């Protein structure tokens, strides 16, 4: 499964990637995020 190789958000644990297709993001399994200070953080956690 692809999500087994994806990094996870360091805060909430959801699978993160830098670009997600809208259809995939709607499922909530993989979210868009950024690699900041050597950790992945999803955009939702970045906003908090």
Residue, then its C-alpha position, 0 to 999 in steps of 0.5 A: x500500500x502506498x501510504x505505508x511509505x508516506x511520511x506522517x505529520x509529527x503532530x497529529x500522525x496523519x500521512x503527509x505529502x507536499x502535493x495531494x490531489x483534491x479527490x485524495x485529500x477529501x478522503x482524509x487519509x493523506x493530507x498536504x503538508x510541508x517538511x519544516x525543521x527536519x519533520x513533516x507537518x500537515x497544513x492543518x497543524x501548521x495553521x494551529 
